[in-house]
Amino acid sequence: MPRDFDPAPAQGRFARLAERLSETYGYPCDSEMAQDSASLGSIWIPAEASRSRQKRTRIPLSLIVNVSKFGGLATYGASSPSDQKPYVHPDDRQRIEYALSGLGYLVVPEHILATPYDGPNGWVFGPTADATWFTRFFDYL
């Protein structure tokens, strides 16, 4: 975590985000705090509340919102049992981004986080070269 990270206010804002998403979707959204991670925690929006669907089968997809311990960064996406990138419905994007921005989070798109990490602190990841920006700011270190 960053040196200036203050867990109490960050956890309070995270809890407010979970409440806001639960109210927005009209379903309880489960949340979990992360340990030993660059991620503060994750919030799951249930598939029955989501408008996002698999393209071919139209099966509803649950959504996940990840919050980092670094600079109020946040990202979100749809879960998918396949390797294909699932479609996130524009209504879901709008609802999630509105909730995040209303609490001062900075949304980082998944495609940016999927690029190879080339920043400082590469030593944290060891000899592997497969670290991404998601690894750096949202994953277990």
N, C-alpha and C positions, 0 to 999 in steps of 0.2 A: 504494500500500500504506500501511497505517497507520504512523505514526512508530515505534511500539514493535514492529513486525513483525520477528521473528527468523527468517530463512529456514531455518537448519539444523534446529532442532527441528520446525518446521512441515513441512519436507520429510520428516523421519524419521517423523513421525506419519502423514503421507500415504502413505508407503511401507508402513507397518504396516497401514494400512487396505486398501491394494491386496492385500497378502498375506492379510489376514483374509477379505476377500471371495472371493479365489481358493480358500481353504480351505473356506469356507462353501458355495460353489457347486460345488466339485469340478472347476472349470475355471479355466484361467489367465484372469485379468481384466487386460486391457491398461490401462495408465495413461499419462498424458502431463501434464507440467508445462506451465503456461501462461506466456507471456511478454507483457509490456506489458498486463497484465490485472489486474482485481480478483480474478480466480480464481487460486487456487494451482494447480489442476489438475483433471483429470477421470479417472474410472475407468469402463471399459466392461465390463459383464457380458454375455457372449454370449447370443444368443437361445436356443441349445440348452440353456443352463443355467437359463433363466428359466421361470417358470410363467405369466408374463404373456402374453396373446394379444390379437390384434385381435378385437373383439367379433363381427363378422360372419363373417370368414374363418377365424378361429381360428389365424391365422399367428403363430408365436412372435415375440416382440419382444425386442430387446436392451434393456438398461437402462443408464442413465448416472448416475453419482454425481459431483456437482460440489462442490468444496471451495473456499471463499473465503479470501482472505488476511485477512479482517476477522473477528476474534473467534471463530474456530473455527466459522463458519457452514457448513452443508452442505445440499444439496438433492439430490433424485433424481427420476427419471421414466423413462418408457418412450419409446423412439424410435418414430416412426411416419411413414410416407411420406405420409400424408394430413394434412389440417388438423384432423382430429378429435383430441381428447385421448384417448390410448390408456389402456386399463385396466391398472392395476398390481395384480397378484394379491396378496391379503393375505399369503401366505407370503413373497413377495418383499419386501413392505413390512416385515414382521417381521424378516427376515434383515438387510436393509440398515440399518434403524433400530437393531437390536441392535449391529451392527458399529460404526456411527457413535457411538452413545451410549457404548459400551464404551471408546472412545478419546477421549471428552470433547467430541465435536462436538455442536453445537446444530442440530437439523434444522428447516429452514424450508420449509413446504409450498409447492409450485409455485404454487398459486392466490394466495397472499399475494405472492409475488415477481412475479406478472404484473400487479399493480396499478400505476397510474401513480406515478412517483417524485415525492414532494413534500417531500423532506428538504433539508437544507443541501447545498451544493456543486453545485447545479443548473447552475452556470456550466460545469462540466466537460463537459456534454453539448452545449453550443452552443445555437443558436437553436431546435432541434427540441424539440417538446413530447411526444415519444413515448417518453421514457426510463421504464423501470420499475425496481422495486426489484431485479429480477434484473440489469438493466443496471448498477446502482450497485454491487452486491456480488459479481457473478459474471462480468461481461462485459468485453470489451476497452474501454478508455477512451481 
